[in-house]
Structure formats: structure tokens, C-alpha cells
Amino acid sequence: MNKLINKNVYAMYAIVEIAGHQFKVEKDQKVFVNRLATEEGKKVSFDNVLLIGDGNNVTLGAPAIDGAQVSAKVLKHLKGDKVIVFKKKRRKGYRVKNGHRQSLSEIVIESIVASGTKKAAPKKETKKVEPKAEAKPVAKVKEETQDLSKMTVSQLKDMAKAKGIEGISSMKKADLIAALS
């Protein structure tokens, strides 16, 4: 499992997504991953960290941890072992033999940083949001005056979403009208 450094103290590890696959990595660990578009000897960092474990503290992302980063160095690019793909249909004379060698990159994990490296994009709150809030009561007045039975199911679902009603995907038209009334 985890490397025991001292009594009850474990090395820091992370579960990170690299090239579409999830890996459990520790510092100074060598990992073979799908070919990365980075030259040999260059450093690369991965921001999609799903979990970080540091001793008894475990931080779980939803789905990723904001600000966490794993940095690594590309050691070399290579090809994996040959995989034989053999297809056969009995009594038909159909036999096909193909081979495949996966392109890989060998990386070594240099550091695992829990926070402070990723810049969060600031959320913009503009004045345009306020006029929309004022326009909604006018729209609600119009919706109340409309006959709900004459509306389509998709229009009713849009209204239900706007009002925050849950479980609308399984509702029928009569259920939607009852929920909106």
C-alpha cells in the first residue's frame, strides 16, 4: 500500500488523471503513461488531481481538487510490448493476425503540491445580472396567465427547471402541470 516512513507516518500520495488514465503516484515514482506530447527531459504538470493522501489526512476532490498539482519529468519515450490480436471464425477459413505496440512515455514524479499553484478564474458579477432579475417577475406574471394544458411538455419542463422543481425528467405532462400549479 503506502510506504511507511516512520511509525504511523505514511508518504504523501495522489490519484491523478494523466492522458485519460488514473494513476496512484508518490514522489520519485516512475510511471509508464500513454505518449505525452512533451520532449524528453522536459517537465510537465498535471492539474487534474482527484485525491491527495498525506499521512492520515485524505483530501477528496469533487471531481478534482482546486489548486492541487502533480509535477513530473519525462524521462523517455518508448514502445510497449507487442500485443497479438488474433481473430478466427471456425469452419469458415477466416483468420486474421494483427500486432500492436502502444506508444508510452516514462515519467518520474517530482512533487505533489496540495494547493496554491492553480490560479482560479475570478467570477465576474456585472450589472447585466440585475436587469435579468427584474425581468423575471414580469415573465412569471405572463406564465401564470398562460393555460398550462396548451403548452408542450418541453415548455413545461423548461418552466419547472426555472422554478427549481426536481425529478422532471420522469414526469408526464399531467404531473408537470400539477407541480407547476
C-alpha positions as CSV (number, residue, x, y, z in Angstrom):
1,M,0.0,0.0,0.0
2,N,1.6,3.2,1.2
3,K,5.2,3.5,2.1
4,L,5.7,3.6,5.9
5,I,8.3,6.4,6.7
6,N,8.1,6.3,10.5
7,K,5.7,4.7,12.9
8,N,2.2,5.7,11.8
9,V,3.6,8.2,9.2
10,Y,2.9,7.5,5.5
11,A,4.4,9.1,2.4
12,M,2.2,11.6,0.5
13,Y,0.4,10.1,-2.5
14,A,-2.1,11.4,-5.0
15,I,-4.5,9.9,-7.5
16,V,-4.1,11.9,-10.7
17,E,-5.5,11.7,-14.2
18,I,-2.7,11.5,-16.8
19,A,-3.5,11.1,-20.5
20,G,-7.0,9.8,-19.9
21,H,-6.0,7.2,-17.2
22,Q,-6.0,7.5,-13.4
23,F,-2.7,6.7,-11.5
24,K,-1.8,6.5,-7.9
25,V,1.5,8.2,-7.6
26,E,4.1,9.1,-5.0
27,K,7.2,11.3,-5.1
28,D,10.1,9.8,-7.0
29,Q,7.9,7.1,-8.5
30,K,8.4,6.1,-12.2
31,V,5.2,5.7,-14.2
32,F,4.6,4.5,-17.7
33,V,1.8,6.5,-19.3
34,N,0.3,6.9,-22.8
35,R,2.6,9.0,-25.0
36,L,2.7,12.7,-24.0
37,A,3.3,15.5,-26.4
38,T,6.3,16.7,-24.5
39,E,10.0,16.3,-25.3
40,E,12.3,14.1,-23.3
41,G,13.9,15.8,-20.3
42,K,11.1,18.5,-20.1
43,K,8.9,19.0,-17.0
44,V,5.2,18.6,-17.2
45,S,2.5,19.3,-14.6
46,F,-1.0,17.7,-14.2
47,D,-3.8,19.8,-12.6
48,N,-6.5,17.1,-12.6
49,V,-5.7,15.7,-9.1
50,L,-8.6,13.6,-7.8
51,L,-7.3,12.7,-4.3
52,I,-4.4,13.5,-2.1
53,G,-3.4,11.5,0.9
54,D,-0.9,12.8,3.4
55,G,-0.5,10.6,6.4
56,N,-3.9,10.3,8.0
57,N,-5.3,13.3,6.1
58,V,-7.2,12.4,2.9
59,T,-8.5,15.2,0.6
60,L,-11.0,14.2,-1.9
61,G,-11.9,16.4,-4.9
62,A,-15.3,16.9,-6.5
63,P,-14.3,15.8,-9.1
64,A,-10.8,17.5,-8.9
65,I,-9.0,19.3,-6.1
66,D,-8.7,23.1,-6.8
67,G,-5.1,24.2,-6.7
68,A,-3.6,20.8,-6.4
69,Q,-0.9,19.9,-8.9
70,V,1.5,17.0,-9.6
71,S,4.7,17.8,-11.5
72,A,6.8,15.3,-13.3
73,K,9.7,15.0,-15.7
74,V,9.6,13.0,-18.9
75,L,12.5,10.5,-18.9
76,K,12.0,8.9,-22.3
77,H,9.5,7.9,-25.0
78,L,9.3,4.2,-25.9
79,K,7.0,1.5,-27.2
80,G,5.4,-1.1,-25.1
81,D,5.4,-4.9,-25.6
82,K,3.8,-6.3,-28.7
83,V,0.2,-7.4,-28.2
84,I,-1.0,-10.1,-30.7
85,V,-4.6,-9.7,-31.9
86,F,-5.8,-13.0,-33.5
87,K,-9.3,-13.3,-34.9
88,K,-10.8,-16.6,-36.1
89,K,-14.1,-17.9,-37.2
90,R,-14.2,-21.6,-37.2
91,R,-15.1,-23.7,-40.3
92,K,-15.0,-20.5,-42.4
93,G,-11.3,-20.2,-43.2
94,Y,-11.2,-16.7,-41.6
95,R,-8.0,-16.0,-39.7
96,V,-6.6,-12.5,-39.1
97,K,-3.4,-11.8,-37.1
98,N,-2.5,-8.3,-36.1
99,G,0.1,-6.9,-33.8
100,H,0.1,-3.7,-31.8
101,R,2.7,-1.8,-29.8
102,Q,1.5,1.0,-27.6
103,S,3.4,4.3,-27.6
104,L,4.4,5.1,-24.0
105,S,6.2,7.8,-22.0
106,E,8.2,7.1,-18.9
107,I,7.8,9.9,-16.3
108,V,9.2,10.3,-12.8
109,I,7.0,12.2,-10.3
110,E,9.0,15.1,-8.8
111,S,6.5,16.8,-6.5
112,I,2.9,16.7,-5.2
113,V,1.5,20.1,-4.3
114,A,-1.8,20.2,-2.4
115,S,-2.7,23.9,-3.0
116,G,-1.6,27.3,-4.1
117,T,-0.4,26.7,-7.6
118,K,-3.5,26.9,-9.7
119,K,-4.9,30.3,-10.5
120,A,-8.7,30.4,-10.1
121,A,-10.5,32.5,-12.7
122,P,-12.4,35.3,-10.9
123,K,-16.1,35.2,-11.2
124,K,-17.5,38.3,-12.9
125,E,-20.6,39.9,-11.4
126,T,-21.8,42.5,-13.8
127,K,-24.8,44.9,-13.8
128,K,-26.4,42.8,-16.6
129,V,-27.4,40.2,-13.9
130,E,-29.6,42.7,-12.1
131,P,-31.9,43.7,-15.1
132,K,-32.5,40.0,-15.7
133,A,-33.6,39.6,-12.1
134,E,-36.1,42.4,-12.6
135,A,-37.3,40.9,-15.9
136,K,-38.2,37.5,-14.2
137,P,-41.2,38.8,-12.2
138,V,-42.7,40.1,-15.5
139,A,-42.1,36.7,-17.1
140,K,-43.8,35.0,-14.1
141,V,-46.8,37.1,-14.5
142,K,-47.1,36.1,-18.1
143,E,-46.6,32.4,-17.2
144,E,-49.4,32.5,-14.6
145,T,-51.8,33.9,-17.2
146,Q,-51.0,31.2,-19.7
147,D,-53.0,28.0,-19.9
148,L,-50.6,25.2,-18.9
149,S,-52.6,22.5,-20.7
150,K,-52.0,24.2,-24.1
151,M,-48.2,24.1,-23.6
152,T,-45.9,21.3,-24.8
153,V,-44.0,19.0,-22.5
154,S,-40.7,20.6,-23.3
155,Q,-42.0,24.1,-22.4
156,L,-43.4,22.8,-19.2
157,K,-40.1,21.2,-18.3
158,D,-38.3,24.5,-19.0
159,M,-40.7,26.2,-16.7
160,A,-40.2,23.6,-14.0
161,K,-36.4,23.9,-14.3
162,A,-36.7,27.7,-13.9
163,K,-38.7,27.2,-10.7
164,G,-36.2,24.6,-9.4
165,I,-38.5,21.6,-9.4
166,E,-36.6,18.3,-9.2
167,G,-37.3,15.0,-10.9
168,I,-38.9,16.5,-14.0
169,S,-37.2,14.0,-16.4
170,S,-39.6,11.2,-15.3
171,M,-42.7,13.4,-15.1
172,K,-45.6,13.2,-17.6
173,K,-47.5,16.3,-18.8
174,A,-50.2,16.0,-16.1
175,D,-47.6,15.6,-13.4
176,L,-45.7,18.7,-14.7
177,I,-48.9,20.8,-14.7
178,A,-49.7,19.7,-11.2
179,A,-46.2,20.5,-10.0
180,L,-46.3,24.0,-11.6
181,S,-49.8,24.8,-10.3
